Amino acid sequence: MTAHHSEGDRPLVLGPEDLPLVEKIPLAERDLPASTYDLISRTAAAHPDAPALHLLGENGRHWSEPDTWSYADLLRNVHRMAHALTAAGLRPGGTSALLLPSTGMTYAALLAAQAIGVANPVNPMLSEEHIADILTLTKAEVLVTVPALAEKARSVADRVGDRMVLLVIGADDQGHPDDALPTGRRPHPGDIAAYFHTGGTTGTPKVAPHTHAMEVYMAWALGSTGGFLGDAVPLAGLPLFHVNAVHVTGLAPFMHGRPVVSLGPLGYRDRTLMPDFWRIVERFRVTSFSAVPTVYAMLPPIPGDADLSSLRAGAVGAAPLPSRVRSGFESAAKVPMLEGYGLTEATCATTATPAFAPRPGSVGMRLPYQHVKAVRVDADDRPAGDCEPGEVGVLAVGGPSVFPGYLGPNGPDPSGKVFDGWLLTGDLGRVDDDGYVYLTGRAKDLIIRGGHNIDPRPVEESLLAHPLVTGAAVIGRPDPHSGEIPVAYVTTAATITEGDLLAWARDHAPEPAAAPKAVHVIDELPVTTVGKPYKPALLADSVRRLVLAEMANHNVAGTVEVALRDGHPFAEIHTGEGDLEGLSAALDRYPFSHRLERS
């Protein structure tokens, strides 16, 4: 297929040959909305009565009786929220922090905050101290929350100081005008629309600014992949402080006038909804959903009489994907699981896998007008030349999705991250001759536990606070449920049990999810030539220990050697007698490769 295939005036990129055809028209000539408010206003004008949101699980209602908002309803609620923010003291251009569950009013609050100034959605699961650090950095003027989170929000506001105003909203805030924005100011493409925190749930906050131009481009570009064609109905289950939820199941379908099925305040974590997941897909004719591997691993069995003929694909990203999870989903649902790649610093998505042209092992090809290449870097982590096709390097992204730099005290600062318009991602990968991208590892050390980013440094610091610990390194060990879990390696000045260290780690970890699941005491930490802990060696050791434990569980004796291939663990196992079939099945659950040979 080529770009001559389109829906209305929307070009479609269904294979690599379509990109140059689409890009013959400069992006500036595509008459994109000037802002996210302009985006939702255009759709509401064109399709006022079309459903925008099917809100499940709100106000105690059963999922089969959703609260449905039309696009006109959504715009009215945006106006109401904008008036509420202004009445609370938000100035034009000011920042609204959003400490909210994933509800219809959260969608409205995001768009309203961007229409007046800057939206700063925040993960409610973060510690009060960490949230306060984020809000101090973003200079938030208003903190929006709901009654269930009001106590935590008040504590955060007290930490931030007198300038913070707390706005507690109900499920349906009807007390404000709904026909227009409260000010005559309209956002411009280059204005900052949102601040998204990134880089982990602990440690020094990193905040990525997004302009209106970045967010509108992303909504348009995601639509060009064909995901919002015709009768498309995406399902939303990820939290609205995450760029995937805001763009893939928010701005992109909104731009194209499609309805979104929202799983409600808890999303995929709602244990009352998830047993009926496939019935929800059937009832609302869902065509796609995006989730992390943990969610796919937890999906209930598909009922034999369920009609899933509407479903086109499942999208996945954010964490290592066990091959068994992929094959299990694809064989049961009869649709492909499409991998993509993206990062908050590049708005959301950087690559997408075309449904009609997938390539095994690849995370897809670049979106229109974006560019992706692998580069060599020097000792200072600066670009030092482009890689050849197929050569592994640090992935760099250029184009309209690239952020202006992390937020600093005086605004966005691109230094150390963006070089001549190219964002160094910190991820290792290669790009083939056709432009398909393959990830081979992470240069950065973040542990991704079920899509939950954990910075290992604060965990290491908490271990080093123990009087007997002399060295500490925390890595992400492969896990069949969460993709990765934190595991610590330490050196000590005197004898101490691993159990005592594990208890210390639990008590002093910055958050429960960051607490190591195991602590290994070793004689010395492997280090690089510049004295930094060499974590690939620790990753290999953690996999070796894991495999040996599984062998013991299945009464299998033998030897294990683990090497890293393209950054991924590969376990070579030589065994004697025992339950080899059970062992192989157990190891298949993990997101690493292995080879089992009988000695």
TIPA-306000 format. One record per residue (C-alpha): x, y, z; residue number from 1. Coordinates in steps of 0.25 Angstrom, whole numbers. Layout:
BEGIN
[node [X,Y,Z],NUM]
...
This chain:
BEGIN
[node [0,0,0],1]
[node [4,14,-2],2]
[node [1,28,3],3]
[node [-9,29,-9],4]
[node [-18,21,1],5]
[node [-24,30,11],6]
[node [-36,33,18],7]
[node [-42,46,14],8]
[node [-31,56,14],9]
[node [-23,48,24],10]
[node [-10,41,18],11]
[node [-7,27,23],12]
[node [6,21,26],13]
[node [5,6,24],14]
[node [19,3,20],15]
[node [33,9,19],16]
[node [30,13,4],17]
[node [19,22,9],18]
[node [28,32,17],19]
[node [34,40,5],20]
[node [20,41,-1],21]
[node [14,47,11],22]
[node [26,56,14],23]
[node [25,62,0],24]
[node [15,72,7],25]
[node [23,80,17],26]
[node [17,78,31],27]
[node [15,93,32],28]
[node [5,92,20],29]
[node [-4,82,27],30]
[node [-13,92,34],31]
[node [-11,85,48],32]
[node [-18,92,60],33]
[node [-10,103,67],34]
[node [-12,96,80],35]
[node [-19,85,88],36]
[node [-30,94,91],37]
[node [-32,97,76],38]
[node [-31,82,73],39]
[node [-43,78,82],40]
[node [-51,91,78],41]
[node [-49,87,63],42]
[node [-54,72,66],43]
[node [-66,77,74],44]
[node [-70,87,63],45]
[node [-69,76,53],46]
[node [-75,64,61],47]
[node [-83,70,73],48]
[node [-92,59,75],49]
[node [-81,48,73],50]
[node [-77,40,85],51]
[node [-63,44,91],52]
[node [-63,36,104],53]
[node [-69,24,109],54]
[node [-66,25,124],55]
[node [-67,12,131],56]
[node [-67,9,146],57]
[node [-69,24,150],58]
[node [-79,28,161],59]
[node [-81,13,165],60]
[node [-88,10,152],61]
[node [-86,-4,145],62]
[node [-77,-4,133],63]
[node [-89,-8,124],64]
[node [-96,5,127],65]
[node [-85,15,124],66]
[node [-86,30,125],67]
[node [-84,35,111],68]
[node [-79,49,107],69]
[node [-81,54,93],70]
[node [-70,63,87],71]
[node [-79,75,90],72]
[node [-80,70,105],73]
[node [-65,69,106],74]
[node [-63,83,101],75]
[node [-73,88,111],76]
[node [-66,81,122],77]
[node [-53,87,117],78]
[node [-59,101,118],79]
[node [-64,98,132],80]
[node [-51,93,137],81]
[node [-44,105,131],82]
[node [-53,114,139],83]
[node [-51,106,151],84]
[node [-36,108,150],85]
[node [-37,123,147],86]
[node [-46,125,159],87]
[node [-36,117,168],88]
[node [-25,127,164],89]
[node [-18,121,152],90]
[node [-12,132,143],91]
[node [-11,132,128],92]
[node [1,124,125],93]
[node [2,118,139],94]
[node [3,103,143],95]
[node [-7,94,148],96]
[node [-3,81,155],97]
[node [-13,70,154],98]
[node [-13,59,165],99]
[node [-24,51,159],100]
[node [-29,37,156],101]
[node [-33,34,141],102]
[node [-47,40,140],103]
[node [-55,48,130],104]
[node [-52,61,138],105]
[node [-37,58,137],106]
[node [-38,58,122],107]
[node [-45,71,123],108]
[node [-35,77,133],109]
[node [-23,73,125],110]
[node [-29,81,113],111]
[node [-34,92,121],112]
[node [-20,94,128],113]
[node [-14,94,114],114]
[node [-24,104,109],115]
[node [-21,114,121],116]
[node [-6,111,123],117]
[node [2,98,126],118]
[node [-3,84,131],119]
[node [6,76,140],120]
[node [-1,63,142],121]
[node [6,55,154],122]
[node [6,41,158],123]
[node [-3,40,171],124]
[node [6,28,176],125]
[node [18,36,177],126]
[node [23,40,191],127]
[node [18,54,196],128]
[node [32,59,196],129]
[node [35,55,182],130]
[node [22,61,177],131]
[node [25,74,185],132]
[node [39,74,178],133]
[node [32,73,164],134]
[node [22,84,167],135]
[node [33,93,172],136]
[node [41,91,159],137]
[node [29,94,151],138]
[node [25,106,159],139]
[node [10,100,160],140]
[node [0,111,164],141]
[node [-12,101,166],142]
[node [-12,87,170],143]
[node [-25,80,165],144]
[node [-29,67,172],145]
[node [-42,59,177],146]
[node [-47,57,191],147]
[node [-41,43,192],148]
[node [-27,49,190],149]
[node [-30,62,197],150]
[node [-22,59,210],151]
[node [-9,55,202],152]
[node [-11,68,193],153]
[node [-12,77,205],154]
[node [1,71,211],155]
[node [8,73,197],156]
[node [2,88,196],157]
[node [8,90,210],158]
[node [21,85,206],159]
[node [21,94,194],160]
[node [17,107,201],161]
[node [7,118,202],162]
[node [7,121,187],163]
[node [0,107,185],164]
[node [-15,107,183],165]
[node [-23,94,185],166]
[node [-35,91,176],167]
[node [-43,79,180],168]
[node [-53,75,169],169]
[node [-65,66,169],170]
[node [-68,55,158],171]
[node [-76,65,150],172]
[node [-73,80,153],173]
[node [-85,87,147],174]
[node [-84,101,155],175]
[node [-76,109,144],176]
[node [-79,114,130],177]
[node [-78,104,119],178]
[node [-79,112,106],179]
[node [-65,118,105],180]
[node [-51,120,111],181]
[node [-51,130,123],182]
[node [-40,138,116],183]
[node [-38,143,102],184]
[node [-24,137,101],185]
[node [-22,125,92],186]
[node [-10,117,92],187]
[node [0,117,81],188]
[node [8,106,75],189]
[node [21,109,82],190]
[node [15,111,96],191]
[node [18,100,106],192]
[node [5,91,108],193]
[node [10,81,118],194]
[node [20,77,128],195]
[node [22,62,129],196]
[node [31,56,140],197]
[node [40,45,135],198]
[node [53,38,139],199]
[node [47,29,150],200]
[node [38,30,162],201]
[node [49,34,172],202]
[node [62,42,172],203]
[node [63,56,166],204]
[node [51,60,158],205]
[node [53,61,143],206]
[node [42,69,136],207]
[node [40,69,121],208]
[node [33,81,115],209]
[node [23,79,103],210]
[node [19,90,94],211]
[node [5,90,87],212]
[node [12,88,74],213]
[node [18,75,79],214]
[node [5,70,85],215]
[node [-3,73,72],216]
[node [8,67,63],217]
[node [8,54,71],218]
[node [-8,53,71],219]
[node [-7,55,55],220]
[node [5,46,54],221]
[node [-1,34,62],222]
[node [-14,36,53],223]
[node [-5,34,40],224]
[node [-2,20,45],225]
[node [-16,15,42],226]
[node [-20,13,57],227]
[node [-32,22,56],228]
[node [-38,18,43],229]
[node [-53,17,41],230]
[node [-59,10,52],231]
[node [-47,10,62],232]
[node [-50,10,76],233]
[node [-38,10,85],234]
[node [-38,5,100],235]
[node [-31,13,110],236]
[node [-26,7,123],237]
[node [-12,14,126],238]
[node [-12,25,135],239]
[node [-14,40,130],240]
[node [-1,45,136],241]
[node [6,36,126],242]
[node [9,41,112],243]
[node [4,28,105],244]
[node [-10,30,112],245]
[node [-11,45,108],246]
[node [-7,43,94],247]
[node [-10,29,89],248]
[node [-24,28,96],249]
[node [-26,43,97],250]
[node [-22,54,87],251]
[node [-20,45,75],252]
[node [-34,39,75],253]
[node [-39,52,79],254]
[node [-33,59,67],255]
[node [-39,48,58],256]
[node [-53,48,64],257]
[node [-52,34,70],258]
[node [-58,30,83],259]
[node [-49,25,95],260]
[node [-54,14,104],261]
[node [-48,18,118],262]
[node [-47,7,128],263]
[node [-49,17,139],264]
[node [-41,23,151],265]
[node [-32,10,153],266]
[node [-31,6,139],267]
[node [-24,-7,137],268]
[node [-22,-8,152],269]
[node [-37,-9,154],270]
[node [-39,-23,159],271]
[node [-55,-22,158],272]
[node [-54,-19,143],273]
[node [-42,-27,138],274]
[node [-49,-41,140],275]
[node [-59,-35,129],276]
[node [-48,-29,120],277]
[node [-52,-37,108],278]
[node [-67,-35,110],279]
[node [-63,-20,110],280]
[node [-56,-22,97],281]
[node [-68,-29,91],282]
[node [-78,-19,97],283]
[node [-72,-6,92],284]
[node [-66,-12,79],285]
[node [-52,-9,83],286]
[node [-42,-9,72],287]
[node [-28,-7,80],288]
[node [-22,-5,93],289]
[node [-9,-1,98],290]
[node [-3,-7,111],291]
[node [10,-11,117],292]
[node [14,-26,118],293]
[node [10,-28,132],294]
[node [-5,-25,127],295]
[node [-4,-35,116],296]
[node [1,-46,126],297]
[node [-11,-43,135],298]
[node [-22,-43,125],299]
[node [-33,-53,128],300]
[node [-36,-65,118],301]
[node [-44,-61,106],302]
[node [-58,-67,108],303]
[node [-62,-77,97],304]
[node [-74,-69,92],305]
[node [-67,-55,92],306]
[node [-68,-48,79],307]
[node [-55,-41,77],308]
[node [-56,-38,62],309]
[node [-55,-23,64],310]
[node [-41,-25,71],311]
[node [-29,-21,61],312]
[node [-17,-21,70],313]
[node [-11,-20,84],314]
[node [0,-10,85],315]
[node [11,-12,95],316]
[node [24,-5,100],317]
[node [31,1,113],318]
[node [37,-12,118],319]
[node [43,-25,113],320]
[node [33,-34,107],321]
[node [34,-49,110],322]
[node [32,-57,97],323]
[node [21,-66,104],324]
[node [13,-54,107],325]
[node [13,-50,92],326]
[node [10,-64,87],327]
[node [-1,-66,97],328]
[node [-8,-53,94],329]
[node [-7,-55,79],330]
[node [-11,-69,78],331]
[node [-23,-66,87],332]
[node [-28,-53,82],333]
[node [-24,-56,67],334]
[node [-18,-42,65],335]
[node [-4,-37,65],336]
[node [3,-31,77],337]
[node [10,-19,71],338]
[node [22,-13,78],339]
[node [26,2,78],340]
[node [37,11,84],341]
[node [36,24,90],342]
[node [40,33,101],343]
[node [34,45,108],344]
[node [45,54,103],345]
[node [40,52,89],346]
[node [26,54,93],347]
[node [21,40,93],348]
[node [23,31,81],349]
[node [36,30,72],350]
[node [33,18,64],351]
[node [21,9,61],352]
[node [20,-4,55],353]
[node [11,-4,43],354]
[node [0,-14,44],355]
[node [1,-18,30],356]
[node [17,-19,30],357]
[node [22,-24,43],358]
[node [36,-28,44],359]
[node [40,-39,55],360]
[node [49,-33,66],361]
[node [46,-19,62],362]
[node [39,-7,69],363]
[node [35,-2,56],364]
[node [39,10,47],365]
[node [39,25,49],366]
[node [26,33,49],367]
[node [25,43,38],368]
[node [34,56,39],369]
[node [42,49,50],370]
[node [56,44,48],371]
[node [63,32,56],372]
[node [77,28,54],373]
[node [88,21,62],374]
[node [100,29,66],375]
[node [114,27,72],376]
[node [117,35,84],377]
[node [130,40,90],378]
[node [135,39,104],379]
[node [126,51,108],380]
[node [114,44,103],381]
[node [113,54,91],382]
[node [110,50,77],383]
[node [122,45,69],384]
[node [117,41,56],385]
[node [105,33,50],386]
[node [105,18,50],387]
[node [104,10,37],388]
[node [91,3,34],389]
[node [90,-9,44],390]
[node [101,-4,53],391]
[node [98,-3,68],392]
[node [99,11,74],393]
[node [91,21,83],394]
[node [78,24,76],395]
[node [76,39,73],396]
[node [62,45,70],397]
[node [60,58,62],398]
[node [48,65,57],399]
[node [35,72,62],400]
[node [34,63,74],401]
[node [47,66,81],402]
[node [46,74,94],403]
[node [53,86,97],404]
[node [61,80,109],405]
[node [58,77,123],406]
[node [52,88,131],407]
[node [62,95,140],408]
[node [60,107,149],409]
[node [61,117,137],410]
[node [53,108,127],411]
[node [56,97,118],412]
[node [71,93,117],413]
[node [75,85,105],414]
[node [89,83,109],415]
[node [94,69,110],416]
[node [82,63,104],417]
[node [79,70,90],418]
[node [90,73,80],419]
[node [87,81,68],420]
[node [72,77,69],421]
[node [76,62,71],422]
[node [71,56,84],423]
[node [81,45,90],424]
[node [71,35,96],425]
[node [81,27,104],426]
[node [76,15,97],427]
[node [84,5,89],428]
[node [79,0,76],429]
[node [81,-1,61],430]
[node [73,4,49],431]
[node [73,-5,36],432]
[node [73,-1,22],433]
[node [58,0,21],434]
[node [57,9,34],435]
[node [52,-1,43],436]
[node [58,1,57],437]
[node [63,-10,67],438]
[node [65,-8,81],439]
[node [78,-15,87],440]
[node [78,-10,101],441]
[node [77,2,110],442]
[node [89,11,112],443]
[node [82,17,124],444]
[node [80,9,137],445]
[node [65,11,139],446]
[node [58,-2,144],447]
[node [44,-3,138],448]
[node [35,-11,147],449]
[node [22,-14,140],450]
[node [23,0,133],451]
[node [27,7,146],452]
[node [40,14,145],453]
[node [50,12,157],454]
[node [63,20,158],455]
[node [73,11,164],456]
[node [81,22,170],457]
[node [73,25,182],458]
[node [71,11,185],459]
[node [86,9,185],460]
[node [88,21,194],461]
[node [78,15,204],462]
[node [86,3,205],463]
[node [99,10,206],464]
[node [93,17,218],465]
[node [94,4,226],466]
[node [107,5,235],467]
[node [112,-8,229],468]
[node [110,-6,214],469]
[node [122,-2,207],470]
[node [117,-3,193],471]
[node [104,-5,186],472]
[node [98,-6,172],473]
[node [84,-9,168],474]
[node [79,-15,155],475]
[node [66,-20,148],476]
[node [66,-35,149],477]
[node [56,-41,138],478]
[node [43,-45,144],479]
[node [31,-53,138],480]
[node [21,-44,144],481]
[node [27,-30,144],482]
[node [37,-30,133],483]
[node [48,-26,143],484]
[node [49,-25,158],485]
[node [60,-18,166],486]
[node [71,-27,172],487]
[node [83,-22,180],488]
[node [97,-26,180],489]
[node [105,-21,192],490]
[node [119,-21,199],491]
[node [120,-21,214],492]
[node [131,-17,224],493]
[node [127,-29,233],494]
[node [118,-41,233],495]
[node [103,-38,232],496]
[node [92,-47,227],497]
[node [85,-44,214],498]
[node [72,-45,221],499]
[node [76,-34,230],500]
[node [80,-25,218],501]
[node [67,-29,211],502]
[node [59,-24,223],503]
[node [67,-11,224],504]
[node [65,-9,209],505]
[node [50,-10,210],506]
[node [50,-1,222],507]
[node [58,10,215],508]
[node [54,9,200],509]
[node [49,22,195],510]
[node [36,15,191],511]
[node [30,0,192],512]
[node [32,-3,178],513]
[node [47,1,178],514]
[node [50,-9,190],515]
[node [59,-20,185],516]
[node [53,-34,184],517]
[node [67,-40,187],518]
[node [80,-35,193],519]
[node [93,-42,189],520]
[node [106,-40,198],521]
[node [118,-41,189],522]
[node [133,-39,191],523]
[node [134,-28,181],524]
[node [126,-21,171],525]
[node [130,-22,157],526]
[node [135,-8,151],527]
[node [138,-1,138],528]
[node [151,5,135],529]
[node [147,18,141],530]
[node [142,11,154],531]
[node [127,11,152],532]
[node [119,-2,155],533]
[node [119,-11,143],534]
[node [104,-14,143],535]
[node [103,-24,131],536]
[node [112,-34,139],537]
[node [102,-33,151],538]
[node [90,-35,141],539]
[node [97,-47,136],540]
[node [100,-52,150],541]
[node [85,-50,154],542]
[node [80,-58,142],543]
[node [90,-69,146],544]
[node [85,-70,160],545]
[node [70,-69,155],546]
[node [73,-81,145],547]
[node [80,-89,156],548]
[node [68,-87,166],549]
[node [58,-92,155],550]
[node [67,-104,152],551]
[node [66,-107,167],552]
[node [51,-106,167],553]
[node [51,-116,156],554]
[node [61,-126,161],555]
[node [71,-123,150],556]
[node [86,-123,152],557]
[node [95,-116,142],558]
[node [103,-104,139],559]
[node [99,-90,135],560]
[node [106,-79,127],561]
[node [100,-66,124],562]
[node [105,-56,113],563]
[node [99,-43,108],564]
[node [95,-43,94],565]
[node [92,-29,88],566]
[node [90,-25,103],567]
[node [80,-36,106],568]
[node [83,-48,115],569]
[node [85,-62,108],570]
[node [86,-74,117],571]
[node [93,-87,112],572]
[node [89,-98,121],573]
[node [95,-112,121],574]
[node [87,-122,129],575]
[node [86,-136,134],576]
[node [73,-144,137],577]
[node [61,-137,143],578]
[node [48,-130,139],579]
[node [54,-123,127],580]
[node [41,-121,121],581]
[node [36,-114,133],582]
[node [49,-106,134],583]
[node [48,-101,120],584]
[node [33,-97,122],585]
[node [37,-89,134],586]
[node [49,-82,127],587]
[node [40,-78,116],588]
[node [32,-69,125],589]
[node [44,-60,126],590]
[node [48,-49,117],591]
[node [61,-54,113],592]
[node [66,-65,104],593]
[node [72,-79,108],594]
[node [77,-92,101],595]
[node [75,-105,109],596]
[node [84,-116,105],597]
[node [85,-130,112],598]
[node [100,-133,116],599]
